[in-house]
Amino acid sequence: MSRENAEVVRRWFEAFSSEDFDAAIALVHRDVVFVPPGNQAPYRGAESLRRWMEPDAFHDQVADPLETVAVTDRTILARQHVTGRGRASGMELDTTTWSVWTFDDDGLITRIEIYLPHEKEKALEAAGLSE
């Protein structure tokens, strides 16, 4: 199951980056919890996650998975490179972040947690790992 879940993470990034939000949402449980970076409040439910994906804040936003690690049959730790440009400001976004993905028995994503570059230890802890 862990190999399949890693493939689901890859497909989610691909759908998100190509702005195929329907395809991304099809990979999540209807009660998914999305925890954005920077101590923001979590988004609960597939429709709430979709609203987060579509704010039009960035132009050409791309998230490329650099590596995925199957921690358990239900947990994936990923490191991803995220780029984009602010629509209004033109400010460039170019960073590498961490994420922890949790799955149910049906292979649907039930939780996504995003961690900033300096929060690697928090990501490892959330995934059940430590350096």
Stockholm file with secondary structure:
# STOCKHOLM 1.0

chainA/1-131         MSRENAEVVRRWFEAFSSEDFDAAIALVHRDVVFVPPGNQAPYRGAESLRRWMEPDAFHDQVADPLETVAVTDRTILARQHVTGRGRASGMELDTTTWSVWTFDDDGLITRIEIYLPHEKEKALEAAGLSE
#=GR chainA/1-131 SS CHHHHHHHHHHHHHHHHTTCHHHHHTTEEEEEEEECSSSCCCEESHHHHHHHHCCCCEEEEEEEEEEEEECSSSEEEEEEEEEEEETTTCCEEEEEEEEEEEECTTSCEEEEEEECGGGHHHHHHHTTCCC
#=GC SS_cons         CHHHHHHHHHHHHHHHHTTCHHHHHTTEEEEEEEECSSSCCCEESHHHHHHHHCCCCEEEEEEEEEEEEECSSSEEEEEEEEEEEETTTCCEEEEEEEEEEEECTTSCEEEEEEECGGGHHHHHHHTTCCC
//
